[in-house]
Amino acid sequence: MKKFKNLFIYTVICASFALYSCEGPMGPAGKDGKDGVDANETCKLCHNPASVDLISAQYELSKHSYGEAATSEAGNTGCSPCHESEAFKYVCKNNVPSTFTKITGSYKYANDYASVATAAYGEITCSTCHSSLHTTYGASDVPALTTTAAVSMTFFGGAQAINLTQKGGEGNLCVKCHQPRPFTNARTGNVLNYDSLKTFPTAVLYDGNPAGTTNRIKPGYRTHTHYGTAGAIFAGKGGVEFGSGYSNSMHTTVASCQDCHMGDMNGKAGGHTFSAIGNFNGCNVTGCHGANPISSATTSKYWKQTRDNIKSLLDQLAVKLKVGGVEILNRNPDATSNLWVGLTTNNYDGYLNVYDPINNPNGLTNNTGGTFKAASTTGFSAAQITTNNSLPVLTLTNAQMGAIINFQLCLRDYSLGIHNTAYTTTLLTNTLAALP
């Protein structure tokens, strides 16, 4: 029986081979299918010497590429929307508001404009601004930008917006981060009421008394608008607008950030360096300044005269910002730590002349006319506390605080009025008139 079973299995196997070998005549050929595309062919749309390779070389010269802030601010949900790639894309994708919300059961407020811990990382790269890259791996991925929507200003807690509609709103991508940081009320954490600074100019904002008083701010060395003020100045917004007569230059409605900051390369400026220093290729085009080209040596009102005038107004404002003969603004001649060296005669950096041996160890040396007492001595040594107690007390009126904000905005705009000559000139002129 076992032999019969084995014979049967063997017979079935042989039969299966026989059937397989009995192949009939070949049928007619089918129609050709649609040609495929080699994977590397779509890559070549961008990854070639004239595109990504060139852009990568340019980007190495950009401050966006250095990654210092991306490393130091990783995990910081408040700062990461502008310093971390994934956080920036998060706030854009989720349309995170620039508002302040009252905390339940408290009189204090929280800033809503923040990322989340799971997205608070990542150096600024191509996909930060071009987040559609590698979606279809085709031409449609370029040059779509991560955002071109109107920008709600964090400075005003979302009460005002910037919308640079020219060139498809491409400038809004830059302004999303290049805007001033809000000042907040020391007691509530809500945005400072900027209107009150000009409506009640002589009212006392800070009287130098210890903590627990009704002071709306407690000024320290690093009381400032942060650094990215150019977008606000360019749009003609963000200042404490004393007086009247405000208007904007043509740049505000005709040019985009990219027109000047991404012009054809010249040396180490232009293209994806985003630097316009010494490079006027974006300015000297038909329809802009092509008929009367601008250069670093230009003495016309479109360059040197404008910058000289704004520098003079900043110098004059600094002279008025004194209490008891002591300057409120901090001097810093070090070009490494002070990015704005040379923009004012005395090399102010936009910080306040308040004693801070930790963050400003050379403050006493640089400010030979005196330095103000710090409201907080956290982290100070016993000797430093003794020094602090010997210093004069700072008091600030609303008008002085408004003037400080306007000085910082115009100094840290960095262009000395080139971004928006009309607005910058009026803002500083009216601020000077508002101070005694």
Kinemage of the C-alpha trace (Angstrom):
@kinemage 1
@onewidth
@group {chain A} dominant
@subgroup {mainchain}
@vectorlist {calphas} color= white
{ca met a 1} P 0.000 0.000 0.000
{ca lys a 2} L 2.835 2.388 0.882
{ca lys a 3} L 4.607 1.620 -2.425
{ca phe a 4} L 1.377 2.348 -4.299
{ca lys a 5} L 1.000 5.718 -2.576
{ca asn a 6} L 4.570 6.742 -3.436
{ca leu a 7} L 4.051 5.694 -7.041
{ca phe a 8} L 0.879 7.781 -7.225
{ca ile a 9} L 2.639 10.906 -5.916
{ca tyr a 10} L 5.513 10.423 -8.347
{ca thr a 11} L 3.066 10.056 -11.242
{ca val a 12} L 1.249 13.305 -10.288
{ca ile a 13} L 4.527 15.248 -10.142
{ca cys a 14} L 5.634 13.998 -13.547
{ca ala a 15} L 2.248 14.847 -15.014
{ca ser a 16} L 2.461 18.416 -13.687
{ca phe a 17} L 5.807 18.920 -15.443
{ca ala a 18} L 4.372 17.511 -18.614
{ca leu a 19} L 1.369 19.842 -18.498
{ca tyr a 20} L 3.593 22.903 -17.819
{ca ser a 21} L 5.749 22.128 -20.837
{ca cys a 22} L 2.737 21.952 -23.145
{ca glu a 23} L 2.746 25.717 -23.946
{ca gly a 24} L 0.418 26.974 -26.678
{ca pro a 25} L 1.215 29.566 -29.391
{ca met a 26} L 2.134 33.115 -28.249
{ca gly a 27} L -0.696 35.647 -28.359
{ca pro a 28} L -0.550 39.094 -30.049
{ca ala a 29} L 1.662 41.775 -28.441
{ca gly a 30} L -0.109 44.255 -26.148
{ca lys a 31} L -0.057 48.041 -26.516
{ca asp a 32} L 2.928 49.912 -25.134
{ca gly a 33} L 2.376 51.318 -21.660
{ca lys a 34} L 3.048 54.907 -20.635
{ca asp a 35} L 6.750 55.637 -20.386
{ca gly a 36} L 8.005 55.820 -16.831
{ca val a 37} L 10.379 58.430 -15.496
{ca asp a 38} L 13.723 57.580 -14.041
{ca ala a 39} L 13.768 58.570 -10.393
{ca asn a 40} L 16.910 60.626 -10.733
{ca glu a 41} L 15.430 62.654 -13.629
{ca thr a 42} L 12.984 64.488 -11.329
{ca cys a 43} L 15.771 65.113 -8.836
{ca lys a 44} L 17.742 66.864 -11.552
{ca leu a 45} L 15.070 69.557 -11.813
{ca cys a 46} L 16.592 71.064 -8.688
{ca his a 47} L 19.740 69.138 -7.907
{ca asn a 48} L 21.974 70.535 -10.604
{ca pro a 49} L 24.890 72.998 -10.685
{ca ala a 50} L 22.627 75.942 -11.592
{ca ser a 51} L 20.061 75.391 -8.834
{ca val a 52} L 20.450 73.578 -5.523
{ca asp a 53} L 24.213 73.241 -5.799
{ca leu a 54} L 24.567 76.992 -6.312
{ca ile a 55} L 21.957 77.882 -3.699
{ca ser a 56} L 23.671 75.653 -1.139
{ca ala a 57} L 26.949 77.475 -1.693
{ca gln a 58} L 25.212 80.827 -1.236
{ca tyr a 59} L 23.325 79.666 1.849
{ca glu a 60} L 26.568 78.832 3.629
{ca leu a 61} L 27.170 82.602 3.804
{ca ser a 62} L 23.766 83.273 5.360
{ca lys a 63} L 23.294 83.862 9.071
{ca his a 64} L 20.262 81.588 8.794
{ca ser a 65} L 22.605 78.678 8.170
{ca tyr a 66} L 24.896 79.078 11.167
{ca gly a 67} L 22.618 77.134 13.486
{ca glu a 68} L 23.799 78.770 16.725
{ca ala a 69} L 20.346 79.920 17.802
{ca ala a 70} L 18.792 76.688 16.557
{ca thr a 71} L 21.017 74.786 18.956
{ca ser a 72} L 20.633 77.079 21.946
{ca glu a 73} L 16.858 77.530 21.603
{ca ala a 74} L 15.979 73.894 20.897
{ca gly a 75} L 13.207 72.827 23.262
{ca asn a 76} L 12.199 76.420 24.009
{ca thr a 77} L 8.594 76.557 22.822
{ca gly a 78} L 8.419 80.349 23.118
{ca cys a 79} L 11.483 81.187 21.011
{ca ser a 80} L 11.428 78.181 18.696
{ca pro a 81} L 8.810 79.492 16.212
{ca cys a 82} L 11.543 81.670 14.722
{ca his a 83} L 14.698 79.784 15.679
{ca glu a 84} L 13.712 76.175 14.942
{ca ser a 85} L 12.656 74.807 11.567
{ca glu a 86} L 9.996 72.366 12.742
{ca ala a 87} L 8.531 74.932 15.141
{ca phe a 88} L 8.260 77.530 12.380
{ca lys a 89} L 6.403 75.088 10.165
{ca tyr a 90} L 4.203 74.141 13.129
{ca val a 91} L 2.979 77.686 13.840
{ca cys a 92} L 2.401 78.285 10.116
{ca lys a 93} L 0.532 75.043 9.518
{ca asn a 94} L -1.621 75.414 12.634
{ca asn a 95} L -2.140 79.172 12.254
{ca val a 96} L -1.081 79.710 15.868
{ca pro a 97} L -2.448 83.109 17.012
{ca ser a 98} L -0.311 85.967 18.327
{ca thr a 99} L -2.760 86.655 21.130
{ca phe a 100} L -2.457 86.677 24.909
{ca thr a 101} L -5.029 84.680 26.879
{ca lys a 102} L -6.006 85.169 30.518
{ca ile a 103} L -5.063 82.146 32.597
{ca thr a 104} L -8.096 80.523 34.219
{ca gly a 105} L -8.336 81.410 37.900
{ca ser a 106} L -5.582 84.014 37.670
{ca tyr a 107} L -5.157 87.688 36.808
{ca lys a 108} L -2.168 86.831 34.632
{ca tyr a 109} L -1.941 86.207 30.901
{ca ala a 110} L -0.031 83.740 28.736
{ca asn a 111} L 1.399 84.318 25.276
{ca asp a 112} L -0.374 82.012 22.828
{ca tyr a 113} L 2.270 82.320 20.127
{ca ala a 114} L 4.371 79.264 20.841
{ca ser a 115} L 5.296 75.917 19.443
{ca val a 116} L 5.018 72.558 21.183
{ca ala a 117} L 7.852 70.579 22.725
{ca thr a 118} L 7.619 67.885 20.054
{ca ala a 119} L 8.325 70.451 17.304
{ca ala a 120} L 10.799 72.761 19.048
{ca tyr a 121} L 13.890 71.706 17.122
{ca gly a 122} L 15.633 71.788 13.762
{ca glu a 123} L 18.116 74.097 12.071
{ca ile a 124} L 16.825 76.447 9.382
{ca thr a 125} L 17.143 74.639 6.042
{ca cys a 126} L 15.601 74.686 2.552
{ca ser a 127} L 12.406 72.988 3.755
{ca thr a 128} L 11.855 75.624 6.447
{ca cys a 129} L 10.835 78.215 3.871
{ca his a 130} L 9.967 75.751 1.089
{ca ser a 131} L 8.031 73.172 3.088
{ca ser a 132} L 6.403 71.743 -0.055
{ca leu a 133} L 9.740 70.371 -1.267
{ca his a 134} L 9.779 66.628 -1.977
{ca thr a 135} L 5.980 66.419 -2.029
{ca thr a 136} L 5.512 65.447 -5.678
{ca tyr a 137} L 9.204 65.446 -6.579
{ca gly a 138} L 8.316 67.546 -9.598
{ca ala a 139} L 8.384 71.135 -10.806
{ca ser a 140} L 5.198 71.934 -8.858
{ca asp a 141} L 7.141 71.693 -5.595
{ca val a 142} L 9.136 74.828 -6.462
{ca pro a 143} L 9.099 77.646 -5.532
{ca ala a 144} L 6.097 77.341 -3.212
{ca leu a 145} L 6.709 79.018 0.152
{ca thr a 146} L 5.703 77.787 3.593
{ca thr a 147} L 3.515 80.864 4.099
{ca thr a 148} L 2.559 84.022 2.241
{ca ala a 149} L -0.366 84.873 4.516
{ca ala a 150} L -0.788 88.169 6.352
{ca val a 151} L 1.242 88.213 9.565
{ca ser a 152} L -0.412 88.806 12.916
{ca met a 153} L 2.022 90.939 14.933
{ca thr a 154} L 3.156 89.428 18.218
{ca phe a 155} L 4.229 92.936 19.310
{ca phe a 156} L 0.584 94.003 19.521
{ca gly a 157} L -0.761 90.685 20.750
{ca gly a 158} L -2.411 90.081 17.397
{ca ala a 159} L -4.289 93.409 17.366
{ca gln a 160} L -2.435 94.529 14.230
{ca ala a 161} L -1.235 92.666 11.167
{ca ile a 162} L 1.308 93.139 8.394
{ca asn a 163} L 0.320 92.148 4.884
{ca leu a 164} L 2.874 92.751 2.139
{ca thr a 165} L 0.768 91.795 -0.871
{ca gln a 166} L 3.295 92.630 -3.587
{ca lys a 167} L 4.932 89.742 -5.454
{ca gly a 168} L 2.320 87.297 -4.220
{ca gly a 169} L 2.959 88.096 -0.565
{ca glu a 170} L 6.431 86.559 -0.577
{ca gly a 171} L 7.651 89.206 1.885
{ca asn a 172} L 5.195 87.911 4.499
{ca leu a 173} L 7.370 84.806 4.779
{ca cys a 174} L 10.228 86.988 6.049
{ca val a 175} L 8.065 89.218 8.250
{ca lys a 176} L 6.689 86.155 10.040
{ca cys a 177} L 9.922 86.209 12.058
{ca his a 178} L 11.437 89.611 11.326
{ca gln a 179} L 9.088 91.507 13.624
{ca pro a 180} L 9.607 92.935 17.140
{ca arg a 181} L 8.873 90.974 20.280
{ca pro a 182} L 6.117 92.274 22.599
{ca phe a 183} L 6.767 94.132 25.840
{ca thr a 184} L 4.635 92.715 28.630
{ca asn a 185} L 3.169 94.122 31.820
{ca ala a 186} L 5.275 92.996 34.791
{ca arg a 187} L 2.189 92.375 36.924
{ca thr a 188} L -0.146 90.664 34.473
{ca gly a 189} L 2.045 89.290 31.696
{ca asn a 190} L -0.282 90.855 29.127
{ca val a 191} L 0.933 93.055 26.281
{ca leu a 192} L 1.894 96.549 27.382
{ca asn a 193} L -0.695 99.204 26.496
{ca tyr a 194} L 1.300 101.166 23.918
{ca asp a 195} L -1.477 103.700 23.376
{ca ser a 196} L -1.154 104.847 26.984
{ca leu a 197} L 2.517 105.663 26.416
{ca lys a 198} L 1.566 108.454 24.024
{ca thr a 199} L -1.833 109.375 25.516
{ca phe a 200} L -0.416 109.947 29.014
{ca pro a 201} L 3.237 110.797 28.265
{ca thr a 202} L 4.121 112.241 31.688
{ca ala a 203} L 2.681 109.359 33.736
{ca val a 204} L 5.250 107.273 35.617
{ca leu a 205} L 5.787 103.810 34.169
{ca tyr a 206} L 8.573 102.747 36.528
{ca asp a 207} L 9.581 104.503 39.731
{ca gly a 208} L 12.457 102.341 40.921
{ca asn a 209} L 10.652 101.000 43.976
{ca pro a 210} L 11.084 97.388 45.103
{ca ala a 211} L 9.050 94.534 43.710
{ca gly a 212} L 5.407 94.472 44.700
{ca thr a 213} L 4.588 98.011 43.634
{ca thr a 214} L 2.342 98.974 40.750
{ca asn a 215} L 5.171 99.339 38.235
{ca arg a 216} L 4.066 98.137 34.815
{ca ile a 217} L 7.577 97.091 33.839
{ca lys a 218} L 10.777 96.361 35.705
{ca pro a 219} L 13.513 97.453 33.319
{ca gly a 220} L 16.772 95.571 33.147
{ca tyr a 221} L 19.730 95.502 30.812
{ca arg a 222} L 17.918 93.203 28.360
{ca thr a 223} L 14.616 95.094 28.276
{ca his a 224} L 14.339 95.434 24.505
{ca thr a 225} L 12.253 94.792 21.389
{ca his a 226} L 14.430 91.861 20.334
{ca tyr a 227} L 16.290 92.024 17.030
{ca gly a 228} L 14.013 91.384 14.067
{ca thr a 229} L 12.392 94.795 13.727
{ca ala a 230} L 12.967 95.261 9.983
{ca gly a 231} L 9.601 93.837 8.949
{ca ala a 232} L 7.692 96.251 11.173
{ca ile a 233} L 9.655 99.287 9.990
{ca phe a 234} L 9.313 98.192 6.358
{ca ala a 235} L 5.538 97.913 6.781
{ca gly a 236} L 5.297 101.186 8.713
{ca lys a 237} L 4.036 99.582 11.922
{ca gly a 238} L 5.325 98.787 15.377
{ca gly a 239} L 6.353 102.194 16.658
{ca val a 240} L 4.806 104.193 19.496
{ca glu a 241} L 3.442 106.812 17.137
{ca phe a 242} L 3.638 110.150 18.907
{ca gly a 243} L 2.107 113.045 16.965
{ca ser a 244} L 0.855 112.693 13.391
{ca gly a 245} L 1.912 112.875 9.756
{ca tyr a 246} L 2.964 109.255 9.265
{ca ser a 247} L 3.395 107.831 5.774
{ca asn a 248} L 5.422 105.119 4.058
{ca ser a 249} L 8.057 105.044 1.360
{ca met a 250} L 7.391 103.324 -1.970
{ca his a 251} L 9.264 100.233 -0.795
{ca thr a 252} L 6.318 99.339 1.452
{ca thr a 253} L 3.890 98.740 -1.408
{ca val a 254} L 6.124 98.193 -4.443
{ca ala a 255} L 9.132 96.138 -3.361
{ca ser a 256} L 9.405 92.814 -1.577
{ca cys a 257} L 12.120 91.760 0.852
{ca gln a 258} L 13.448 89.356 -1.763
{ca asp a 259} L 13.867 92.082 -4.400
{ca cys a 260} L 16.791 93.648 -2.551
{ca his a 261} L 18.003 90.873 -0.271
{ca met a 262} L 18.050 88.170 -2.948
{ca gly a 263} L 19.409 90.119 -5.909
{ca asp a 264} L 22.058 88.632 -8.174
{ca met a 265} L 25.149 87.612 -6.224
{ca asn a 266} L 27.943 90.118 -5.787
{ca gly a 267} L 30.802 88.945 -3.605
{ca lys a 268} L 29.248 87.432 -0.492
{ca ala a 269} L 25.868 89.165 -0.764
{ca gly a 270} L 22.688 88.426 -2.690
{ca gly a 271} L 20.883 85.241 -3.616
{ca his a 272} L 20.319 82.838 -0.749
{ca thr a 273} L 22.786 84.658 1.487
{ca phe a 274} L 19.818 87.026 2.072
{ca ser a 275} L 22.367 89.771 2.656
{ca ala a 276} L 22.155 93.089 0.830
{ca ile a 277} L 25.319 94.592 2.319
{ca gly a 278} L 27.243 96.238 -0.501
{ca asn a 279} L 25.060 94.578 -3.133
{ca phe a 280} L 22.734 96.900 -5.048
{ca asn a 281} L 21.869 94.512 -7.889
{ca gly a 282} L 18.319 94.126 -6.612
{ca cys a 283} L 17.890 97.896 -6.340
{ca asn a 284} L 19.341 98.911 -9.694
{ca val a 285} L 16.820 97.177 -11.901
{ca thr a 286} L 14.377 98.629 -14.401
{ca gly a 287} L 11.395 100.096 -12.593
{ca cys a 288} L 13.324 100.781 -9.401
{ca his a 289} L 16.646 102.637 -9.298
{ca gly a 290} L 17.875 101.492 -12.704
{ca ala a 291} L 17.854 105.001 -14.184
{ca asn a 292} L 19.958 106.381 -11.325
{ca pro a 293} L 21.940 103.442 -9.930
{ca ile a 294} L 22.803 103.336 -6.238
{ca ser a 295} L 26.132 102.292 -4.785
{ca ser a 296} L 27.847 102.527 -1.412
{ca ala a 297} L 29.379 105.799 -2.599
{ca thr a 298} L 26.043 107.325 -3.617
{ca thr a 299} L 25.570 110.741 -2.010
{ca ser a 300} L 21.933 111.149 -3.081
{ca lys a 301} L 18.948 111.101 -0.764
{ca tyr a 302} L 18.370 107.466 -1.686
{ca trp a 303} L 21.408 106.293 0.253
{ca lys a 304} L 23.966 108.404 2.098
{ca gln a 305} L 21.756 111.382 2.908
{ca thr a 306} L 19.025 109.146 4.302
{ca arg a 307} L 21.413 107.139 6.438
{ca asp a 308} L 23.184 110.252 7.728
{ca asn a 309} L 19.846 111.842 8.665
{ca ile a 310} L 18.586 108.801 10.564
{ca lys a 311} L 21.904 108.383 12.362
{ca ser a 312} L 21.677 112.024 13.458
{ca leu a 313} L 18.108 111.556 14.730
{ca leu a 314} L 19.144 108.463 16.708
{ca asp a 315} L 22.053 110.391 18.227
{ca gln a 316} L 19.739 113.243 19.205
{ca leu a 317} L 17.232 110.861 20.764
{ca ala a 318} L 19.949 109.142 22.805
{ca val a 319} L 20.989 112.528 24.228
{ca lys a 320} L 17.424 113.159 25.409
{ca leu a 321} L 17.087 109.729 26.986
{ca lys a 322} L 18.745 110.559 30.287
{ca val a 323} L 17.716 110.568 33.933
{ca gly a 324} L 19.742 112.712 36.307
{ca gly a 325} L 22.390 113.142 33.635
{ca val a 326} L 22.893 109.372 33.238
{ca glu a 327} L 22.155 107.834 29.846
{ca ile a 328} L 19.364 105.270 29.716
{ca leu a 329} L 20.814 103.522 26.653
{ca asn a 330} L 23.796 101.188 26.829
{ca arg a 331} L 27.034 101.878 24.965
{ca asn a 332} L 29.041 98.990 23.565
{ca pro a 333} L 31.982 99.592 21.189
{ca asp a 334} L 32.667 95.864 20.695
{ca ala a 335} L 31.788 94.953 17.099
{ca thr a 336} L 31.556 91.263 17.958
{ca ser a 337} L 28.793 91.551 20.549
{ca asn a 338} L 27.193 94.746 19.205
{ca leu a 339} L 25.794 94.126 15.732
{ca trp a 340} L 24.910 97.813 15.395
{ca val a 341} L 28.359 99.316 15.920
{ca gly a 342} L 28.710 102.427 13.787
{ca leu a 343} L 24.994 103.089 13.362
{ca thr a 344} L 25.191 105.699 16.135
{ca thr a 345} L 28.095 107.902 17.149
{ca asn a 346} L 28.328 106.382 20.638
{ca asn a 347} L 27.713 102.789 19.486
{ca tyr a 348} L 24.510 102.083 21.384
{ca asp a 349} L 23.345 98.476 21.135
{ca gly a 350} L 19.683 98.991 22.007
{ca tyr a 351} L 19.955 97.488 25.486
{ca leu a 352} L 19.470 99.572 28.626
{ca asn a 353} L 22.243 101.002 30.773
{ca val a 354} L 21.180 98.993 33.817
{ca tyr a 355} L 23.763 97.161 35.917
{ca asp a 356} L 24.053 93.514 34.893
{ca pro a 357} L 27.496 92.045 35.618
{ca ile a 358} L 26.382 88.647 34.328
{ca asn a 359} L 25.122 89.552 30.840
{ca asn a 360} L 26.977 92.849 30.441
{ca pro a 361} L 30.261 92.521 32.360
{ca asn a 362} L 31.797 95.570 30.655
{ca gly a 363} L 28.823 97.817 31.286
{ca leu a 364} L 30.456 99.983 33.938
{ca thr a 365} L 33.547 100.420 31.773
{ca asn a 366} L 31.651 101.279 28.589
{ca asn a 367} L 29.248 103.690 30.267
{ca thr a 368} L 31.598 106.103 31.964
{ca gly a 369} L 28.795 108.554 32.746
{ca gly a 370} L 27.204 106.149 35.200
{ca thr a 371} L 24.953 103.081 35.237
{ca phe a 372} L 21.528 102.538 36.786
{ca lys a 373} L 20.668 100.212 39.647
{ca ala a 374} L 19.155 96.861 38.668
{ca ala a 375} L 15.671 96.026 39.964
{ca ser a 376} L 16.623 92.360 40.306
{ca thr a 377} L 19.880 91.007 41.730
{ca thr a 378} L 19.226 87.323 41.044
{ca gly a 379} L 22.555 85.588 40.455
{ca phe a 380} L 24.617 88.522 41.748
{ca ser a 381} L 27.476 87.944 44.185
{ca ala a 382} L 27.589 89.796 47.496
{ca ala a 383} L 30.131 92.243 46.070
{ca gln a 384} L 27.968 92.840 43.005
{ca ile a 385} L 24.925 93.507 45.176
{ca thr a 386} L 26.958 96.076 47.091
{ca thr a 387} L 27.945 97.740 43.826
{ca asn a 388} L 24.344 97.675 42.630
{ca asn a 389} L 23.098 99.375 45.798
{ca ser a 390} L 25.507 102.247 45.224
{ca leu a 391} L 24.087 103.082 41.788
{ca pro a 392} L 21.415 105.684 40.947
{ca val a 393} L 17.789 104.584 40.679
{ca leu a 394} L 16.148 104.608 37.255
{ca thr a 395} L 12.716 106.171 36.783
{ca leu a 396} L 10.793 106.121 33.515
{ca thr a 397} L 7.784 108.032 32.216
{ca asn a 398} L 5.469 106.708 29.538
{ca ala a 399} L 7.054 109.021 26.984
{ca gln a 400} L 10.547 107.807 27.852
{ca met a 401} L 9.477 104.181 27.486
{ca gly a 402} L 7.887 104.953 24.131
{ca ala a 403} L 11.091 106.689 23.053
{ca ile a 404} L 13.165 103.668 24.102
{ca ile a 405} L 10.946 101.381 22.018
{ca asn a 406} L 11.195 103.660 18.983
{ca phe a 407} L 14.968 103.974 19.333
{ca gln a 408} L 15.342 100.202 19.496
{ca leu a 409} L 13.029 99.669 16.517
{ca cys a 410} L 14.903 102.103 14.288
{ca leu a 411} L 18.397 101.085 15.406
{ca arg a 412} L 17.801 97.371 15.027
{ca asp a 413} L 16.087 97.814 11.692
{ca tyr a 414} L 19.751 98.098 10.672
{ca ser a 415} L 19.082 99.938 7.402
{ca leu a 416} L 19.210 103.468 8.890
{ca gly a 417} L 15.989 104.364 7.160
{ca ile a 418} L 16.488 102.645 3.813
{ca his a 419} L 13.678 100.140 4.408
{ca asn a 420} L 11.135 102.909 5.017
{ca thr a 421} L 12.614 106.406 5.004
{ca ala a 422} L 9.328 108.277 5.440
{ca tyr a 423} L 8.084 106.274 8.424
{ca thr a 424} L 11.460 106.127 10.192
{ca thr a 425} L 12.041 109.866 9.829
{ca thr a 426} L 8.602 110.825 11.145
{ca leu a 427} L 8.734 108.321 14.005
{ca leu a 428} L 12.070 109.630 15.319
{ca thr a 429} L 11.246 113.304 14.705
{ca asn a 430} L 7.924 113.055 16.556
{ca thr a 431} L 9.550 111.098 19.381
{ca leu a 432} L 12.120 113.842 19.888
{ca ala a 433} L 9.290 116.374 20.088
{ca ala a 434} L 7.476 114.266 22.707
{ca leu a 435} L 10.412 114.370 25.138
{ca pro a 436} L 11.187 117.457 27.233
